[in-house]
Amino acid sequence: MTPRSRGAGRLAPHHPRYRGPGGGLADLASGHAACKQQGVKPSAPIPNTPGNGSAQGPARLNLLLSDASRPDQSWADRLPPLLAPMGVRTVRAHSGREASEVIRATPIHMAVVDLALPLDTGSAEDGGLRLLELLSRSEHRPPTIVIRRARTAREASRESMRALLADAFAVVDRPSHHRDVELLLEVLRRVLARHYRGQWPGASPDAT
């Protein structure tokens, strides 16, 4: 999985070589290790509990996580157990309609947009690009990380261009291994470093 960042003009650094700001952002980089220490399996699904932050208190960041994978193949199930101990509230959406309802009800600080997302459950209509456009037009535009569909190189390049034109922060391939999930965590860390200047947006009084 090789992410391409907005404005960088080149492939983003790979996870093992990337070093970013310390402080709260270091929590994301150490999330995988912390999860293992707490006995949580990264691949184990956890229930979606909107409205709850971490066990330590209110959410420091609200993450919209859209995912069109089959339940038994969902890479997205691995993220919430890694992020919750840091105070990241993950709100899941499995269709464009679900995601739009989340956006209306919850201040979203960051979004992972799966381009394979259907418009509605069981629908063949495309909901991923519509969700991306909806986020780009919102008053408080959250930084977005786009998950490409598994397609030909030409189609993947076209999707990347459309995503970047919609002001996506980064475009990545669909995660398939634990290492891909770790790289996605690193991209999330880069979003915090660049877009929020290393600060947790939910901890700011004027964060919406």
C-alpha positions as CSV (number, residue, x, y, z in Angstrom):
1,M,0.0,0.0,0.0
2,T,1.7,3.2,-1.2
3,P,0.0,6.5,-0.2
4,R,0.2,9.6,-2.4
5,S,-0.1,12.8,-0.4
6,R,-1.8,16.0,-1.5
7,G,0.7,18.5,-2.8
8,A,3.7,16.3,-2.3
9,G,4.1,15.3,-5.9
10,R,5.7,12.0,-5.0
11,L,5.0,8.9,-3.0
12,A,4.7,9.5,0.7
13,P,7.4,8.0,3.0
14,H,7.0,4.4,3.9
15,H,6.1,3.6,7.5
16,P,9.5,2.3,8.8
17,R,11.3,5.4,7.7
18,Y,8.9,8.1,8.7
19,R,9.6,10.2,11.7
20,G,7.1,12.9,12.8
21,P,6.5,15.2,15.7
22,G,6.4,13.8,19.2
23,G,3.9,14.4,22.0
24,G,0.4,13.2,21.5
25,L,1.1,12.1,17.9
26,A,3.6,9.5,19.1
27,D,0.5,7.7,20.5
28,L,-0.5,6.7,17.0
29,A,2.9,5.4,16.0
30,S,2.9,3.2,19.2
31,G,-0.7,2.2,18.9
32,H,0.1,-1.3,17.5
33,A,2.5,-2.1,20.3
34,A,0.1,-0.7,22.9
35,C,-2.6,-2.8,21.6
36,K,-0.5,-6.0,21.9
37,Q,0.4,-5.0,25.5
38,Q,-3.2,-4.7,26.4
39,G,-4.0,-8.1,24.8
40,V,-6.2,-6.8,22.1
41,K,-5.9,-8.6,18.7
42,P,-5.7,-6.0,15.9
43,S,-7.9,-8.2,13.7
44,A,-10.7,-8.6,16.3
45,P,-13.8,-6.6,15.5
46,I,-15.3,-4.4,18.2
47,P,-18.8,-2.9,18.4
48,N,-19.3,0.5,17.0
49,T,-20.3,2.8,19.9
50,P,-21.0,6.4,18.7
51,G,-21.1,8.9,21.5
52,N,-18.4,7.2,23.6
53,G,-14.8,8.4,23.7
54,S,-12.1,6.3,25.0
55,A,-12.2,4.6,28.4
56,Q,-10.1,7.5,29.7
57,G,-12.6,10.3,28.8
58,P,-14.1,12.3,25.9
59,A,-12.9,11.8,22.4
60,R,-9.9,13.8,21.3
61,L,-10.6,13.2,17.7
62,N,-13.7,11.9,15.8
63,L,-12.8,9.7,12.9
64,L,-15.3,8.7,10.2
65,L,-14.3,5.3,9.0
66,S,-16.2,4.1,5.9
67,D,-15.7,0.5,4.7
68,A,-17.2,-1.5,1.9
69,S,-15.4,-4.8,2.7
70,R,-17.2,-8.0,3.5
71,P,-17.6,-8.5,7.3
72,D,-15.2,-11.4,7.3
73,Q,-12.6,-9.4,5.3
74,S,-12.8,-6.0,6.9
75,W,-9.5,-4.3,7.4
76,A,-11.4,-1.5,9.2
77,D,-12.1,-3.8,12.2
78,R,-8.4,-3.5,13.1
79,L,-8.3,0.2,13.6
80,P,-10.7,1.0,16.4
81,P,-9.0,-1.2,19.0
82,L,-5.7,0.6,18.2
83,L,-7.1,4.1,18.2
84,A,-9.6,4.0,21.2
85,P,-6.9,3.9,23.9
86,M,-5.6,7.3,22.5
87,G,-9.0,8.9,22.8
88,V,-9.9,8.5,19.1
89,R,-13.6,7.9,18.6
90,T,-14.2,5.8,15.5
91,V,-17.6,6.1,13.8
92,R,-18.3,3.4,11.2
93,A,-20.3,3.7,8.0
94,H,-21.0,1.0,5.4
95,S,-22.8,3.1,2.9
96,G,-22.9,6.7,1.6
97,R,-26.2,7.2,3.3
98,E,-24.9,6.1,6.7
99,A,-21.9,8.3,6.3
100,S,-24.0,11.4,5.4
101,E,-26.1,10.8,8.5
102,V,-23.0,10.6,10.6
103,I,-21.7,13.8,9.2
104,R,-25.0,15.6,10.0
105,A,-25.0,14.3,13.6
106,T,-21.3,14.3,14.6
107,P,-18.4,16.8,14.2
108,I,-15.9,14.9,12.0
109,H,-12.2,15.8,12.4
110,M,-10.9,13.2,10.0
111,A,-12.4,10.8,7.4
112,V,-11.3,7.6,5.7
113,V,-13.3,7.3,2.5
114,D,-13.6,3.9,0.8
115,L,-14.3,4.5,-2.9
116,A,-16.0,1.1,-3.1
117,L,-18.7,2.3,-0.7
118,P,-22.2,1.8,-2.0
119,L,-24.7,4.6,-2.0
120,D,-27.0,2.5,0.2
121,T,-26.9,-0.9,1.7
122,G,-27.3,-3.5,-1.1
123,S,-27.2,-0.8,-3.8
124,A,-25.0,-0.9,-6.9
125,E,-24.8,2.9,-7.1
126,D,-21.5,4.4,-6.2
127,G,-21.3,6.2,-2.8
128,G,-17.6,6.6,-2.3
129,L,-17.0,9.5,-4.6
130,R,-20.3,11.2,-3.6
131,L,-19.2,11.0,0.1
132,L,-15.8,12.5,-0.9
133,E,-17.6,15.4,-2.7
134,L,-19.9,15.9,0.3
135,L,-17.0,16.2,2.7
136,S,-15.2,18.6,0.3
137,R,-18.2,20.9,0.3
138,S,-18.9,20.8,4.0
139,E,-18.4,24.0,6.1
140,H,-15.6,22.4,8.2
141,R,-13.9,20.2,5.7
142,P,-12.1,17.4,7.5
143,P,-8.9,16.0,6.0
144,T,-9.7,12.8,4.1
145,I,-7.7,9.6,3.4
146,V,-9.1,7.8,0.3
147,I,-9.0,4.0,-0.1
148,R,-8.9,3.1,-3.7
149,R,-10.8,0.2,-5.2
150,A,-8.8,-2.8,-6.5
151,R,-8.8,-2.1,-10.2
152,T,-6.5,-1.7,-13.2
153,A,-3.5,0.6,-13.0
154,R,-5.3,3.1,-15.3
155,E,-8.5,3.1,-13.3
156,A,-6.5,3.4,-10.0
157,S,-4.6,6.4,-11.5
158,R,-7.9,8.0,-12.5
159,E,-9.4,7.5,-9.0
160,S,-6.3,9.0,-7.5
161,M,-6.6,12.1,-9.6
162,R,-10.3,12.5,-8.8
163,A,-9.6,12.1,-5.1
164,L,-6.8,14.6,-5.1
165,L,-8.9,17.1,-7.1
166,A,-11.5,16.7,-4.3
167,D,-8.7,17.8,-1.9
168,A,-8.0,14.4,-0.4
169,F,-5.0,14.4,1.9
170,A,-3.8,11.0,0.7
171,V,-4.8,8.1,-1.5
172,V,-3.9,4.6,-0.5
173,D,-4.5,1.1,-1.8
174,R,-7.0,-1.2,0.0
175,P,-5.2,-2.6,3.1
176,S,-4.7,-6.4,3.0
177,H,-2.0,-7.1,5.6
178,H,-1.2,-5.9,9.2
179,R,1.7,-3.8,7.7
180,D,-0.8,-2.0,5.5
181,V,-2.8,-1.1,8.6
182,E,0.3,0.2,10.3
183,L,1.0,2.3,7.3
184,L,-2.5,3.7,7.4
185,L,-1.9,4.6,11.1
186,E,1.2,6.5,10.0
187,V,-0.8,8.4,7.4
188,L,-3.3,9.3,10.2
189,R,-0.4,10.6,12.2
190,R,0.8,12.7,9.3
191,V,-2.7,14.2,9.0
192,L,-2.6,15.3,12.6
193,A,0.9,16.7,12.2
194,R,0.1,18.7,9.0
195,H,-3.6,19.6,9.2
196,Y,-3.9,20.1,13.0
197,R,-0.3,21.0,13.7
198,G,0.2,18.2,16.1
199,Q,-2.8,19.1,18.3
200,W,-5.8,16.8,19.0
201,P,-8.7,18.7,17.5
202,G,-11.3,17.4,20.0
203,A,-9.3,18.9,22.9
204,S,-9.6,22.4,21.5
205,P,-12.5,24.5,22.7
206,D,-13.3,25.8,19.2
207,A,-12.9,22.4,17.4
208,T,-16.1,21.5,15.6
